Amino acid sequence: MKTDSKRDTPQSLRQYVTARIAGQLFGLPIEAVQEVFTPEGITSVPLAPGAIEGVLNLRGRIVTALNMRRVLGYTQGDVNRPMAIGVEYRGEPYGLIVDEIGEVCTVDTSESEPPPANFDRRWAAIVGSVHRLPAELMVILDVGRTVGGAPTELRA
């Protein structure tokens, strides 16, 4: 017997696109993600804040590339082939450069917790919540605060 999946799915289930940055698992709400791509042809921008890797042309659109390692306070790692998660904020496209892309993960948001009080200020400024998975902690990024200028080094 087939059941209506909308009726059987709790309202608190939410999907996240996962990514790793310096080994840590992060999640971005799937509805905020437009695409996943390999960042190529990045042009540096003179005098840009440190977290901005540069800009790139993605199918005719100029995309600001944010280096998420820098946003989160990590040093540059030895990443063979970084990836980018395409998001949009206030009509502007951004590419969040991460070490690797994971899967789409469905979690029950009723089990999510606020960020720990001891998070670094850079993390606290952009993290919406955390979720305990069986093997590790997934840190949920707030896309608006991540690209909208919450990190001090991104403010104009």
N, CA, C and O of each residue as an XYZ file, in Angstrom:
624
protein
N       0.834     -1.178      0.000
C       0.000      0.000      0.000
C       0.882      1.245      0.000
O       1.813      1.352      0.798
N       0.591      2.172     -0.883
C       1.351      3.406     -0.979
C       0.792      4.445     -0.024
O      -0.421      4.547      0.154
N       1.666      5.202      0.578
C       1.206      6.262      1.474
C       1.651      7.605      0.927
O       2.618      7.694      0.172
N       0.945      8.632      1.312
C       1.295      9.991      0.911
C       2.512     10.416      1.726
O       2.422     10.592      2.941
N       3.638     10.579      1.058
C       4.875     10.889      1.780
C       4.799     12.228      2.499
O       5.467     12.411      3.517
N       4.000     13.172      1.997
C       3.890     14.460      2.673
C       3.222     14.313      4.032
O       3.580     15.006      4.985
N       2.252     13.412      4.121
C       1.577     13.213      5.403
C       2.461     12.442      6.376
O       2.387     12.651      7.587
N       3.296     11.554      5.849
C       4.120     10.706      6.707
C       5.428     11.358      7.120
O       6.111     10.849      8.008
N       5.795     12.474      6.497
C       7.056     13.142      6.793
C       6.832     14.219      7.843
O       6.034     15.134      7.639
N       7.536     14.112      8.970
C       7.382     15.153      9.987
C       7.805     16.518      9.439
O       8.728     16.608      8.630
N       7.134     17.561      9.878
C       7.437     18.920      9.434
C       8.847     19.346      9.831
O       9.402     20.270      9.237
N       9.425     18.693     10.815
C      10.733     19.117     11.306
C      11.888     18.510     10.515
O      13.044     18.795     10.825
N      11.618     17.689      9.512
C      12.707     17.143      8.702
C      13.168     18.191      7.700
O      12.358     18.862      7.060
N      14.484     18.316      7.576
C      15.050     19.307      6.662
C      16.288     18.712      6.007
O      17.020     17.942      6.628
N      16.515     19.075      4.754
C      17.663     18.562      4.029
C      18.770     19.614      3.963
O      18.520     20.812      3.829
N      20.003     19.114      4.064
C      21.187     19.971      4.012
C      22.185     19.394      3.017
O      22.366     18.179      2.934
N      22.827     20.273      2.268
C      23.964     19.895      1.439
C      25.164     19.957      2.370
O      25.398     20.975      3.022
N      25.918     18.880      2.432
C      27.044     18.848      3.364
C      28.366     19.122      2.642
O      28.522     18.850      1.451
N      29.297     19.663      3.401
C      30.630     19.961      2.889
C      31.618     19.830      4.042
O      31.248     19.954      5.210
N      32.859     19.581      3.703
C      33.919     19.522      4.715
C      34.876     20.681      4.497
O      35.273     21.012      3.380
N      35.223     21.278      5.632
C      36.213     22.346      5.651
C      37.162     21.996      6.784
O      36.762     21.952      7.947
N      38.420     21.748      6.442
C      39.435     21.354      7.422
C      38.966     20.160      8.262
O      39.222     20.099      9.464
N      38.288     19.226      7.623
C      37.847     18.016      8.304
C      36.512     18.121      9.020
O      35.921     17.094      9.355
N      36.020     19.322      9.266
C      34.749     19.513      9.972
C      33.586     19.421      8.989
O      33.667     19.944      7.878
N      32.509     18.759      9.397
C      31.316     18.633      8.570
C      30.412     19.847      8.772
O      30.073     20.201      9.902
N      30.028     20.474      7.668
C      29.116     21.613      7.679
C      27.912     21.287      6.826
O      27.997     20.475      5.905
N      26.791     21.916      7.129
C      25.588     21.743      6.336
C      25.017     23.088      5.935
O      25.051     24.045      6.708
N      24.493     23.156      4.718
C      23.794     24.346      4.230
C      22.395     23.903      3.809
O      22.247     22.872      3.153
N      21.367     24.670      4.179
C      20.008     24.295      3.796
C      19.919     24.095      2.281
O      20.360     24.945      1.507
N      19.352     22.980      1.873
C      19.321     22.638      0.445
C      18.614     23.700     -0.384
O      18.968     23.915     -1.543
N      17.614     24.369      0.198
C      16.885     25.386     -0.569
C      17.736     26.629     -0.836
O      17.388     27.430     -1.703
N      18.839     26.804     -0.110
C      19.723     27.948     -0.319
C      20.795     27.666     -1.369
O      21.432     28.588     -1.878
N      20.990     26.390     -1.689
C      22.059     25.996     -2.612
C      21.523     25.978     -4.034
O      20.529     25.316     -4.330
N      22.195     26.714     -4.906
C      21.789     26.752     -6.308
C      22.526     25.722     -7.143
O      21.962     25.129     -8.062
N      23.796     25.516     -6.811
C      24.597     24.558     -7.558
C      25.897     24.271     -6.827
O      26.270     24.959     -5.877
N      26.569     23.240     -7.297
C      27.887     22.869     -6.795
C      28.805     22.864     -8.017
O      28.458     22.307     -9.058
N      29.975     23.487     -7.886
C      30.855     23.581     -9.043
C      32.315     23.614     -8.617
O      32.636     23.828     -7.448
N      33.192     23.399     -9.593
C      34.627     23.513     -9.376
C      35.023     24.949     -9.695
O      34.848     25.401    -10.826
N      35.560     25.676     -8.702
C      35.925     27.076     -8.963
C      37.185     27.159     -9.836
O      38.260     26.710     -9.439
N      37.034     27.730    -11.007
C      38.159     27.856    -11.933
C      38.236     29.287    -12.432
O      37.222     29.976    -12.542
N      39.429     29.718    -12.727
C      39.615     31.049    -13.299
C      39.283     32.168    -12.329
O      38.697     33.177    -12.719
N      39.652     31.996    -11.069
C      39.367     33.031    -10.073
C      40.335     34.196    -10.261
O      41.551     34.008    -10.317
N      39.780     35.389    -10.358
C      40.570     36.603    -10.485
C      40.598     37.301     -9.135
O      39.550     37.606     -8.566
N      41.791     37.553     -8.625
C      41.875     38.231     -7.332
C      41.414     39.677     -7.481
O      41.506     40.274     -8.554
N      40.920     40.218     -6.380
C      40.417     41.586     -6.362
C      41.323     42.395     -5.430
O      41.368     42.120     -4.231
N      42.044     43.388     -5.961
C      42.929     44.179     -5.109
C      42.168     44.832     -3.958
O      41.063     45.343     -4.139
N      42.766     44.808     -2.794
C      42.245     45.426     -1.574
C      40.952     44.794     -1.057
O      40.281     45.375     -0.204
N      40.599     43.624     -1.560
C      39.397     42.929     -1.072
C      39.683     42.358      0.319
O      40.830     42.040      0.633
N      38.656     42.228      1.145
C      38.839     41.600      2.452
C      39.454     40.207      2.291
O      39.269     39.555      1.263
N      40.181     39.762      3.304
C      40.928     38.509      3.239
C      40.118     37.272      2.922
O      40.650     36.338      2.322
N      38.854     37.229      3.300
C      38.036     36.043      3.060
C      37.593     35.931      1.607
O      37.162     34.864      1.171
N      37.694     37.019      0.860
C      37.286     36.972     -0.542
C      38.464     36.483     -1.374
O      39.494     37.148     -1.489
N      38.277     35.305     -1.947
C      39.301     34.698     -2.796
C      39.430     35.468     -4.100
O      40.520     35.577     -4.661
N      38.301     36.007     -4.582
C      38.283     36.761     -5.826
C      36.923     36.655     -6.476
O      35.918     36.405     -5.810
N      36.901     36.847     -7.774
C      35.662     36.716     -8.539
C      35.917     35.750     -9.695
O      37.053     35.557    -10.129
N      34.836     35.155    -10.176
C      34.945     34.255    -11.316
C      33.713     34.392    -12.185
O      32.670     34.877    -11.747
N      33.852     33.958    -13.415
C      32.752     33.997    -14.368
C      32.130     32.607    -14.388
O      32.783     31.631    -14.758
N      30.875     32.524    -13.992
C      30.159     31.252    -13.991
C      28.959     31.391    -14.920
O      27.932     31.963    -14.554
N      29.107     30.861    -16.116
C      28.046     30.919    -17.127
C      27.514     32.336    -17.335
O      26.304     32.555    -17.390
N      28.433     33.291    -17.449
C      28.059     34.665    -17.747
C      27.736     35.533    -16.543
O      27.437     36.717    -16.702
N      27.788     34.972    -15.347
C      27.545     35.771    -14.131
C      28.855     35.934    -13.368
O      29.648     34.998    -13.271
N      29.070     37.113    -12.836
C      30.240     37.363    -12.009
C      29.898     36.918    -10.592
O      28.958     37.426     -9.980
N      30.673     35.964    -10.076
C      30.419     35.347     -8.779
C      31.551     35.705     -7.824
O      32.723     35.546     -8.164
N      31.211     36.187     -6.634
C      32.206     36.447     -5.599
C      32.541     35.132     -4.925
O      31.651     34.443     -4.428
N      33.813     34.780     -4.904
C      34.265     33.522     -4.310
C      34.780     33.778     -2.896
O      35.752     34.508     -2.700
N      34.120     33.170     -1.918
C      34.533     33.282     -0.518
C      35.303     32.039     -0.110
O      34.826     30.920     -0.296
N      36.468     32.227      0.435
C      37.267     31.113      0.926
C      36.777     30.793      2.337
O      37.065     31.535      3.276
N      36.040     29.693      2.491
C      35.441     29.367      3.780
C      36.485     29.014      4.840
O      36.217     29.172      6.031
N      37.647     28.549      4.446
C      38.717     28.323      5.424
C      39.091     29.643      6.093
O      39.263     29.700      7.310
N      39.215     30.698      5.299
C      39.561     32.007      5.861
C      38.420     32.574      6.694
O      38.656     33.140      7.761
N      37.181     32.429      6.218
C      36.029     32.921      6.973
C      36.001     32.298      8.362
O      35.694     32.973      9.345
N      36.321     31.008      8.441
C      36.245     30.275      9.706
C      37.526     30.345     10.538
O      37.584     29.802     11.642
N      38.545     31.010     10.010
C      39.777     31.185     10.778
C      40.794     30.074     10.632
O      41.740     30.003     11.416
N      40.625     29.208      9.655
C      41.597     28.145      9.412
C      42.736     28.677      8.551
O      42.579     29.668      7.838
N      43.870     28.017      8.623
C      44.969     28.334      7.719
C      44.690     27.632      6.398
O      43.870     26.717      6.323
N      45.380     28.076      5.371
C      45.199     27.433      4.078
C      45.680     26.000      4.171
O      46.796     25.741      4.621
N      44.857     25.089      3.756
C      45.216     23.673      3.766
C      45.716     23.234      2.412
O      45.723     23.999      1.447
N      46.132     21.997      2.364
C      46.610     21.414      1.125
C      45.458     20.626      0.504
O      45.349     19.413      0.683
N      44.605     21.334     -0.223
C      43.432     20.721     -0.831
C      43.713     20.526     -2.314
O      44.012     21.481     -3.031
N      43.614     19.271     -2.769
C      43.905     18.974     -4.171
C      42.966     19.673     -5.134
O      43.397     20.316     -6.091
N      41.696     19.540     -4.871
C      40.716     20.118     -5.792
C      39.552     20.690     -4.990
O      38.581     19.985     -4.716
N      39.645     21.962     -4.612
C      38.543     22.555     -3.855
C      37.268     22.607     -4.698
O      37.316     22.599     -5.928
N      36.157     22.658     -4.024
C      34.851     22.756     -4.673
C      34.177     24.033     -4.186
O      34.646     24.666     -3.240
N      33.090     24.405     -4.825
C      32.353     25.596     -4.416
C      30.863     25.288     -4.398
O      30.349     24.516     -5.208
N      30.197     25.916     -3.451
C      28.752     25.805     -3.335
C      28.177     27.151     -3.743
O      28.477     28.173     -3.126
N      27.355     27.154     -4.777
C      26.762     28.387     -5.279
C      25.514     28.750     -4.500
O      24.576     27.959     -4.397
N      25.514     29.961     -3.951
C      24.352     30.490     -3.227
C      24.095     31.902     -3.737
O      24.928     32.489     -4.427
N      22.932     32.437     -3.387
C      22.615     33.814     -3.759
C      22.137     34.537     -2.514
O      21.409     33.974     -1.696
N      22.552     35.785     -2.378
C      22.127     36.602     -1.254
C      21.823     37.992     -1.778
O      22.689     38.652     -2.353
N      20.595     38.433     -1.578
C      20.140     39.750     -2.038
C      20.449     39.982     -3.512
O      20.890     41.060     -3.911
N      20.209     38.953     -4.303
C      20.390     39.056     -5.747
C      21.807     38.913     -6.244
O      22.044     38.969     -7.451
N      22.763     38.727     -5.341
C      24.166     38.598     -5.732
C      24.614     37.142     -5.578
O      24.344     36.518     -4.552
N      25.303     36.594     -6.600
C      25.779     35.216     -6.506
C      27.121     35.117     -5.768
O      28.001     35.965     -5.913
N      27.237     34.068     -4.985
C      28.466     33.790     -4.243
C      28.837     32.328     -4.438
O      27.971     31.474     -4.628
N      30.116     32.056     -4.388
C      30.621     30.693     -4.397
C      31.378     30.477     -3.097
O      32.393     31.131     -2.855
N      30.900     29.572     -2.262
C      31.571     29.264     -1.003
C      32.579     28.160     -1.268
O      32.198     27.015     -1.511
N      33.849     28.489     -1.224
C      34.893     27.517     -1.533
C      35.143     26.639     -0.311
O      35.464     27.124      0.774
N      34.987     25.332     -0.520
C      35.135     24.346      0.547
C      36.142     23.287      0.105
O      36.522     23.224     -1.065
N      36.570     22.454      1.059
C      37.543     21.414      0.733
C      36.915     20.295     -0.093
O      37.509     19.819     -1.060
N      35.720     19.883      0.294
C      35.029     18.831     -0.449
C      33.529     18.896     -0.194
O      33.071     19.387      0.838
N      32.789     18.392     -1.155
C      31.334     18.337     -1.065
C      30.951     16.948     -0.589
O      31.541     15.951     -1.003
N      29.957     16.895      0.284
C      29.471     15.612      0.766
C      28.191     15.224      0.065
O      28.084     15.299     -1.159
N      27.226     14.809      0.855
C      25.948     14.343      0.338
C      24.844     15.269      0.814
O      25.087     16.246      1.521
N      23.643     14.945      0.415
C      22.472     15.602      0.984
C      22.077     14.781      2.194
O      21.896     13.567      2.106
N      21.947     15.455      3.321
C      21.655     14.799      4.593
C      20.311     15.311      5.108
O      20.082     16.520      5.156
N      19.430     14.400      5.490
C      18.137     14.781      6.056
C      18.201     14.615      7.560
O      18.541     13.540      8.055
N      17.876     15.674      8.295
C      17.907     15.617      9.759
C      16.603     16.157     10.331
O      15.878     16.908      9.678
N      16.334     15.763     11.538
C      15.172     16.257     12.268
C      15.612     17.515     13.001
O      16.381     17.441     13.959
N      15.132     18.664     12.558
C      15.570     19.928     13.138
C      15.101     20.111     14.577
O      15.612     20.978     15.286
N      14.145     19.315     15.011
C      13.722     19.407     16.418
C      14.823     18.905     17.348
O      14.792     19.159     18.552
N      15.796     18.191     16.783
C      16.923     17.694     17.573
C      18.164     18.581     17.440
O      19.196     18.299     18.048
N      18.065     19.640     16.656
C      19.196     20.560     16.507
C      19.377     21.358     17.784
O      18.439     21.549     18.557
N      20.592     21.815     17.988
C      20.920     22.574     19.190
C      21.554     23.901     18.792
O      22.111     24.017     17.701
N      21.475     24.902     19.664
C      22.162     26.165     19.362
C      23.680     25.940     19.386
O      24.162     24.982     19.990
N      24.416     26.824     18.730
C      25.879     26.682     18.748
C      26.403     26.765     20.188
O      25.881     27.533     20.996
N      27.421     25.982     20.500
C      28.003     26.056     21.840
C      28.523     27.461     22.152
O      28.985     28.170     21.258
N      28.447     27.847     23.392
C      28.886     29.174     23.830
C      30.384     29.389     23.619
O      30.841     30.527     23.515
N      31.140     28.304     23.557
C      32.589     28.438     23.419
C      33.070     28.448     21.967
O      34.272     28.355     21.721
N      32.155     28.560     21.005
C      32.570     28.675     19.609
C      33.368     29.958     19.431
O      33.084     30.972     20.070
N      34.353     29.907     18.572
C      35.109     31.091     18.180
C      34.121     32.132     17.651
O      33.110     31.770     17.049
N      34.396     33.393     17.865
C      33.478     34.464     17.459
C      33.176     34.427     15.965
O      32.068     34.764     15.549
N      34.161     34.018     15.149
C      33.932     33.929     13.709
C      32.897     32.857     13.388
O      32.062     33.032     12.501
N      32.962     31.752     14.118
C      31.990     30.680     13.913
C      30.630     31.105     14.446
O      29.613     30.922     13.777
N      30.608     31.664     15.633
C      29.338     32.060     16.256
C      28.572     33.052     15.390
O      27.342     33.075     15.408
N      29.295     33.868     14.635
C      28.658     34.876     13.790
C      27.911     34.281     12.607
O      26.995     34.915     12.083
N      28.278     33.074     12.170
C      27.674     32.519     10.958
C      26.995     31.170     11.143
O      26.365     30.670     10.212
N      27.106     30.579     12.311
C      26.502     29.266     12.551
C      25.085     29.442     13.081
O      24.853     30.200     14.023
N      24.138     28.734     12.464
C      22.759     28.795     12.908
C      22.458     27.790     14.007
O      21.750     28.098     14.967
N      23.004     26.577     13.860
C      22.764     25.523     14.842
C      23.774     24.407     14.621
O      24.581     24.452     13.693
N      23.712     23.422     15.478
C      24.521     22.214     15.318
C      23.595     21.011     15.450
O      22.553     21.071     16.103
N      24.000     19.928     14.817
C      23.186     18.713     14.860
C      24.099     17.523     15.115
O      25.115     17.352     14.442
N      23.733     16.713     16.082
C      24.510     15.514     16.397
C      24.111     14.394     15.451
O      22.954     13.975     15.414
N      25.069     13.925     14.699
C      24.874     12.759     13.851
C      25.476     11.566     14.588
O      26.210     11.759     15.557
N      25.191     10.360     14.162
C      25.725      9.203     14.878
C      27.247      9.215     15.061
O      27.736      8.797     16.111
N      27.999      9.681     14.071
C      29.454      9.622     14.156
C      30.140     10.963     14.385
O      31.322     10.999     14.725
N      29.414     12.069     14.204
C      30.057     13.378     14.330
C      29.029     14.484     14.468
O      27.822     14.245     14.439
N      29.530     15.686     14.617
C      28.699     16.870     14.762
C      28.642     17.596     13.421
O      29.676     17.829     12.795
N      27.437     17.954     12.979
C      27.298     18.741     11.753
C      26.953     20.168     12.155
O      25.974     20.408     12.862
N      27.766     21.103     11.698
C      27.577     22.518     11.984
C      26.770     23.122     10.838
O      27.178     23.040      9.679
N      25.628     23.727     11.158
C      24.739     24.289     10.144
C      25.065     25.764      9.949
O      24.971     26.561     10.883
N      25.449     26.118      8.726
C      25.777     27.501      8.411
C      24.515     28.280      8.058
O      23.626     27.770      7.376
N      24.449     29.510      8.528
C      23.392     30.435      8.151
C      23.917     31.175      6.923
O      24.825     31.999      7.035
N      23.353     30.886      5.760
C      23.867     31.426      4.506
C      23.818     32.953      4.487
O      24.771     33.595      4.045
N      22.737     33.532      4.954
C      22.622     34.991      4.969
C      23.701     35.657      5.790
O      24.271     36.665      5.374
N      23.985     35.102      6.953
C      25.035     35.690      7.792
C      26.419     35.378      7.246
O      27.346     36.166      7.432
N      26.573     34.239      6.575
C      27.880     33.880      6.020
C      28.281     34.836      4.909
O      29.407     35.333      4.903
N      27.387     35.099      3.976
C      27.738     35.970      2.854
C      27.251     37.392      3.042
O      27.651     38.285      2.294
N      26.400     37.618      4.023
C      25.821     38.936      4.232
C      26.645     39.875      5.061
O      26.210     40.991      5.342
N      27.832     39.455      5.463
C      28.719     40.375      6.146
C      28.870     40.182      7.633
O      29.459     41.036      8.295
N      28.363     39.091      8.191
C      28.529     38.870      9.617
C      29.996     38.801     10.027
O      30.376     39.407     11.029
N      30.840     38.070      9.272
C      32.248     38.074      9.640
C      32.829     39.471      9.448
O      32.645     40.085      8.397
N      33.511     39.960     10.437
C      34.053     41.313     10.409
C      34.864     41.576      9.150
O      34.783     42.664      8.579
N      35.638     40.601      8.713
C      36.496     40.833      7.557
C      35.726     40.952      6.246
O      36.316     41.307      5.225
N      34.420     40.663      6.246
C      33.629     40.817      5.027
C      32.908     42.157      4.972
O      32.434     42.556      3.909
N      32.819     42.850      6.089
C      32.092     44.124      6.117
C      32.790     45.172      5.272
O      34.018     45.243      5.234
N      32.006     45.969      4.610
C      32.581     47.002      3.736
C      33.111     48.156      4.554
O      33.632     49.122      3.995
